[in-house]
Amino acid sequence: MNNNVKVYLSEQRDRQLEELTEFLKIPSVSSLSEHTKDVESCANWISNSLSEAGMQNVKVMPTKRHPVVYGEWLGAEGKPTVLIYGHYDVQPVDPLHLWETPPFEPMIRDEKIYARGASDDKGQVFMHIKAIEAIMKTTDSLPVNVKFLIEGEEEIGSPNLPDFIEEHKEMLAADVLLISDTALYAKGEPAICYALRGLAGVQIDVKGPKRDLHSGAFGGGVPNPAKQLVDLIASFHDDNFQIRVEGFYDKVRALTEEEREAYRALQFDEEKVKKDLELSELVGEEGYTFLERVSGRPTLEINGIYGGFQGEGIKTVIPAEAHAKITCRLVPNQDPDEIIQLIEKHIQKNKPAGVEVTVTPFDKGHPFITPFDHPAIQAAAKSYEEEYGVPTKFIREGGSIPIVAVFDQILKTPVVLMGFGLESENIHSPNEHFHLENFDKGLAVICDYLFRLSDSL
Amino acid sequence: MNNNVKVYLSEQRDRQLEELTEFLKIPSVSSLSEHTKDVESCANWISNSLSEAGMQNVKVMPTKRHPVVYGEWLGAEGKPTVLIYGHYDVQPVDPLHLWETPPFEPMIRDEKIYARGASDDKGQVFMHIKAIEAIMKTTDSLPVNVKFLIEGEEEIGSPNLPDFIEEHKEMLAADVLLISDTALYAKGEPAICYALRGLAGVQIDVKGPKRDLHSGAFGGGVPNPAKQLVDLIASFHDDNFQIRVEGFYDKVRALTEEEREAYRALQFDEEKVKKDLELSELVGEEGYTFLERVSGRPTLEINGIYGGFQGEGIKTVIPAEAHAKITCRLVPNQDPDEIIQLIEKHIQKNKPAGVEVTVTPFDKGHPFITPFDHPAIQAAAKSYEEEYGVPTKFIREGGSIPIVAVFDQILKTPVVLMGFGLESENIHSPNEHFHLENFDKGLAVICDYLFRLSDSL
């Protein structure tokens, strides 16, 4: 990276923090309609900031609710294009009385900046704009083509973004999607999350006799929906926690030896999990570690089951109905729609006698992976290492970030999740904050990355 | 039977119905403390009535709550002793506005007497007293020795009767226990219930992680109590509805060919059950009919199961706990305590990994049978046939009458359930009534039975 950029960043630090403070002061709470105007001002603030940084074709683009801000600089002929995604909306602030300083009056204490959105995600979005600004101001151009897509609805589930992406596929076309909305592995330990699990699930409703029955008068002679449901659900797994739904594993991308090595490198403490959760034992699919099971392997879990009497003591009924909610976490390259179909087929095949079974799918999400040997990820790892001085960890997350899967599905662009937050920074809670150490290092990492990408893809 | 008895019954009918009206006027609601005095007057009324009928050693015997009335006549030397059990307490009357005439102002309409307790059980208790009276007044003695035990707590579960029976074993010793507190098979079709199922059950509580967990972050790596419970419960049955708890069937008294013939003679309409319950299919243990399954075979039923999220839609949690309530209906000669032990052993043997399982037994009840070839039952069947002119049916009930099992366990006396009610008589509901046809026929049946018993045992 150009040394002038580093000097610029250092010289401009105070001004930048003042600007960040301004940005954080805007109460852009996307879920509350009384803040609709604030969300809009915030979009305009971003738009101005992008223009000042040297982005072109900057626009605030309306959606059905809160606008998307777009900007681009496409002057790096023959070079790769990076699409930077983030969000400028924030979570509500209640309970307000638990904040040590007001959520929209940013305050720096102990080298941390306290405010709603400081870490999630305004702070991190701001860093990208300021990184671009620093390179533009010092080199008059950028080493890669850059597009910004900053939305205002992430905290309400990005309801309008999938359609927006679909409608603006060409405008958003890029070689890398860069997102800073996640956390480091730990303080001083950078990590890139290269895979997320997807989601597919169903509600199973089992209907038996038309009313609850006396278990004396009818027990043994009529289908008991609770028993029939239990048998059906028990059929989903074998005794070794393997899922018995036919075809369930067919499209599962096996963990590579490199990926398993990356897991091992984390030196994860399973004993600590057991202790924290007060469990005598961790269980799961044979041949995999805890971390592999919860992020690299698919699951089928019961989230809820209910039927019949739940009160104190005994009530000798045969319930008329029983219900279960099950969800699967999916790994690449499983397809949620296909998995739902396989589950429906399994239920059909194992349909219990004498009862009606209804299966209702829940919302779905695709799994995502950008294999970590991808040059865009390897370059990111190197940029992290340059600043943090330790090897970058490669991790997978067991949960889902639905919008990442949407980008992946529509744009087919490799995704780099380059986060600078910390798990301890109280996002979504009172006293959200962001460590300035990671603000400074992160700015340098981003600048370094843009230069590095120029020659990597 | 002596013809004088018939003449007496016919001549005294109006007076008897007046007396029954008096008896039914007493609001002896055992569950409501404001009726404590009424329950006591009712005991005294019974006591007087027994004395007037010629019973000796009549006494109102206190218990912790409502008194028991006892009386005896032991002058039939060398003849069998009959213990007649019934109850003089009644159910509450609410909702009062649904009664066509007030519950404690007995009224005869269409040859039925309407009042709370008319069928359950004052009407039937009254018949026994009047049968005794008729024989005593006409023959100056009784063909058998007779003891009465009329309690005042049946409708609240007879909490004090087991101890009372235990403490007065000798006083209550008899060759037959005669109870009229059940129903005919249908109008004009007498039936003797010769067996009841017992009850044994447990609550199963499964505890996993110390709090609900995110199924993304932890799914696949920790024990899911709902899944572990489902597996455990699924292990209770094989695919053919046979119970897999080791030893469960060891003490089951097989249905005899005569008993199965008695079942067949009922010409039970299984299609009607399916239609009433809106079931596509009746299921159960292979090789048995519906009636056999629900009354002659033991069961293990889930009465309730619950764990995790039960709201609308999806919540991707791994629940911290899951629970089930299961009860078994037992048949002779299964022992409830032994069955609980076998279930506990089964759970221990099939204990799911990584979770804590707690098993809490519920209240238990013994099954009961007096094989219907017993002379006391055969005599009862003949007495019924004498009056009703059709063969008596022999039935088993799938439910439990706990106090019958208690008598059976403590006194070891054959039990004859000689009921005169009808299923349609609204017991426990508004507009309870009793058909006078069965009052008249029943009085004759009881008299005939006492004479018949004299030579049968």
Boltz contact constraints between the chains, C-beta under 6 A:
constraints:
  - contact:
      token1: [A, 209]
      token2: [B, 277]
      max_distance: 6.0
  - contact:
      token1: [A, 209]
      token2: [B, 279]
      max_distance: 6.0
  - contact:
      token1: [A, 210]
      token2: [B, 277]
      max_distance: 6.0
  - contact:
      token1: [A, 210]
      token2: [B, 278]
      max_distance: 6.0
  - contact:
      token1: [A, 215]
      token2: [B, 301]
      max_distance: 6.0
  - contact:
      token1: [A, 216]
      token2: [B, 398]
      max_distance: 6.0
  - contact:
      token1: [A, 216]
      token2: [B, 399]
      max_distance: 6.0
  - contact:
      token1: [A, 216]
      token2: [B, 400]
      max_distance: 6.0
  - contact:
      token1: [A, 217]
      token2: [B, 398]
      max_distance: 6.0
  - contact:
      token1: [A, 217]
      token2: [B, 399]
      max_distance: 6.0
  - contact:
      token1: [A, 218]
      token2: [B, 294]
      max_distance: 6.0
  - contact:
      token1: [A, 219]
      token2: [B, 299]
      max_distance: 6.0
  - contact:
      token1: [A, 219]
      token2: [B, 301]
      max_distance: 6.0
  - contact:
      token1: [A, 219]
      token2: [B, 329]
      max_distance: 6.0
  - contact:
      token1: [A, 220]
      token2: [B, 284]
      max_distance: 6.0
  - contact:
      token1: [A, 220]
      token2: [B, 293]
      max_distance: 6.0
  - contact:
      token1: [A, 220]
      token2: [B, 294]
      max_distance: 6.0
  - contact:
      token1: [A, 220]
      token2: [B, 297]
      max_distance: 6.0
  - contact:
      token1: [A, 220]
      token2: [B, 299]
      max_distance: 6.0
  - contact:
      token1: [A, 221]
      token2: [B, 282]
      max_distance: 6.0
  - contact:
      token1: [A, 221]
      token2: [B, 284]
      max_distance: 6.0
  - contact:
      token1: [A, 221]
      token2: [B, 290]
      max_distance: 6.0
  - contact:
      token1: [A, 221]
      token2: [B, 293]
      max_distance: 6.0
  - contact:
      token1: [A, 221]
      token2: [B, 294]
      max_distance: 6.0
  - contact:
      token1: [A, 223]
      token2: [B, 283]
      max_distance: 6.0
  - contact:
      token1: [A, 224]
      token2: [B, 301]
      max_distance: 6.0
  - contact:
      token1: [A, 224]
      token2: [B, 302]
      max_distance: 6.0
  - contact:
      token1: [A, 226]
      token2: [B, 302]
      max_distance: 6.0
  - contact:
      token1: [A, 226]
      token2: [B, 305]
      max_distance: 6.0
  - contact:
      token1: [A, 227]
      token2: [B, 302]
      max_distance: 6.0
  - contact:
      token1: [A, 230]
      token2: [B, 230]
      max_distance: 6.0
  - contact:
      token1: [A, 230]
      token2: [B, 233]
      max_distance: 6.0
  - contact:
      token1: [A, 230]
      token2: [B, 234]
      max_distance: 6.0
  - contact:
      token1: [A, 231]
      token2: [B, 234]
      max_distance: 6.0
  - contact:
      token1: [A, 233]
      token2: [B, 230]
      max_distance: 6.0
  - contact:
      token1: [A, 234]
      token2: [B, 230]
      max_distance: 6.0
  - contact:
      token1: [A, 234]
      token2: [B, 231]
      max_distance: 6.0
  - contact:
      token1: [A, 234]
      token2: [B, 234]
      max_distance: 6.0
  - contact:
      token1: [A, 277]
      token2: [B, 209]
      max_distance: 6.0
  - contact:
      token1: [A, 277]
      token2: [B, 210]
      max_distance: 6.0
  - contact:
      token1: [A, 278]
      token2: [B, 210]
      max_distance: 6.0
  - contact:
      token1: [A, 279]
      token2: [B, 209]
      max_distance: 6.0
  - contact:
      token1: [A, 279]
      token2: [B, 354]
      max_distance: 6.0
  - contact:
      token1: [A, 281]
      token2: [B, 353]
      max_distance: 6.0
  - contact:
      token1: [A, 281]
      token2: [B, 354]
      max_distance: 6.0
  - contact:
      token1: [A, 282]
      token2: [B, 221]
      max_distance: 6.0
  - contact:
      token1: [A, 283]
      token2: [B, 223]
      max_distance: 6.0
  - contact:
      token1: [A, 283]
      token2: [B, 353]
      max_distance: 6.0
  - contact:
      token1: [A, 283]
      token2: [B, 354]
      max_distance: 6.0
  - contact:
      token1: [A, 284]
      token2: [B, 220]
      max_distance: 6.0
  - contact:
      token1: [A, 284]
      token2: [B, 221]
      max_distance: 6.0
  - contact:
      token1: [A, 290]
      token2: [B, 221]
      max_distance: 6.0
  - contact:
      token1: [A, 293]
      token2: [B, 220]
      max_distance: 6.0
  - contact:
      token1: [A, 293]
      token2: [B, 221]
      max_distance: 6.0
  - contact:
      token1: [A, 294]
      token2: [B, 218]
      max_distance: 6.0
  - contact:
      token1: [A, 294]
      token2: [B, 220]
      max_distance: 6.0
  - contact:
      token1: [A, 294]
      token2: [B, 221]
      max_distance: 6.0
  - contact:
      token1: [A, 297]
      token2: [B, 220]
      max_distance: 6.0
  - contact:
      token1: [A, 299]
      token2: [B, 219]
      max_distance: 6.0
  - contact:
      token1: [A, 299]
      token2: [B, 220]
      max_distance: 6.0
  - contact:
      token1: [A, 301]
      token2: [B, 215]
      max_distance: 6.0
  - contact:
      token1: [A, 301]
      token2: [B, 219]
      max_distance: 6.0
  - contact:
      token1: [A, 301]
      token2: [B, 224]
      max_distance: 6.0
  - contact:
      token1: [A, 301]
      token2: [B, 318]
      max_distance: 6.0
  - contact:
      token1: [A, 302]
      token2: [B, 226]
      max_distance: 6.0
  - contact:
      token1: [A, 302]
      token2: [B, 227]
      max_distance: 6.0
  - contact:
      token1: [A, 303]
      token2: [B, 308]
      max_distance: 6.0
  - contact:
      token1: [A, 303]
      token2: [B, 309]
      max_distance: 6.0
  - contact:
      token1: [A, 303]
      token2: [B, 316]
      max_distance: 6.0
  - contact:
      token1: [A, 303]
      token2: [B, 317]
      max_distance: 6.0
  - contact:
      token1: [A, 304]
      token2: [B, 308]
      max_distance: 6.0
  - contact:
      token1: [A, 304]
      token2: [B, 309]
      max_distance: 6.0
  - contact:
      token1: [A, 304]
      token2: [B, 310]
      max_distance: 6.0
  - contact:
      token1: [A, 305]
      token2: [B, 226]
      max_distance: 6.0
  - contact:
      token1: [A, 305]
      token2: [B, 305]
      max_distance: 6.0
  - contact:
      token1: [A, 305]
      token2: [B, 307]
      max_distance: 6.0
  - contact:
      token1: [A, 306]
      token2: [B, 306]
      max_distance: 6.0
  - contact:
      token1: [A, 306]
      token2: [B, 310]
      max_distance: 6.0
  - contact:
      token1: [A, 307]
      token2: [B, 305]
      max_distance: 6.0
  - contact:
      token1: [A, 308]
      token2: [B, 303]
      max_distance: 6.0
  - contact:
      token1: [A, 308]
      token2: [B, 304]
      max_distance: 6.0
  - contact:
      token1: [A, 309]
      token2: [B, 303]
      max_distance: 6.0
  - contact:
      token1: [A, 309]
      token2: [B, 304]
      max_distance: 6.0
  - contact:
      token1: [A, 310]
      token2: [B, 304]
      max_distance: 6.0
  - contact:
      token1: [A, 310]
      token2: [B, 306]
      max_distance: 6.0
  - contact:
      token1: [A, 314]
      token2: [B, 362]
      max_distance: 6.0
  - contact:
      token1: [A, 316]
      token2: [B, 303]
      max_distance: 6.0
  - contact:
      token1: [A, 316]
      token2: [B, 327]
      max_distance: 6.0
  - contact:
      token1: [A, 317]
      token2: [B, 303]
      max_distance: 6.0
  - contact:
      token1: [A, 318]
      token2: [B, 301]
      max_distance: 6.0
  - contact:
      token1: [A, 327]
      token2: [B, 316]
      max_distance: 6.0
  - contact:
      token1: [A, 329]
      token2: [B, 219]
      max_distance: 6.0
  - contact:
      token1: [A, 353]
      token2: [B, 281]
      max_distance: 6.0
  - contact:
      token1: [A, 353]
      token2: [B, 283]
      max_distance: 6.0
  - contact:
      token1: [A, 354]
      token2: [B, 279]
      max_distance: 6.0
  - contact:
      token1: [A, 354]
      token2: [B, 281]
      max_distance: 6.0
  - contact:
      token1: [A, 354]
      token2: [B, 283]
      max_distance: 6.0
  - contact:
      token1: [A, 362]
      token2: [B, 314]
      max_distance: 6.0
  - contact:
      token1: [A, 398]
      token2: [B, 216]
      max_distance: 6.0
  - contact:
      token1: [A, 398]
      token2: [B, 217]
      max_distance: 6.0
  - contact:
      token1: [A, 399]
      token2: [B, 216]
      max_distance: 6.0
  - contact:
      token1: [A, 399]
      token2: [B, 217]
      max_distance: 6.0
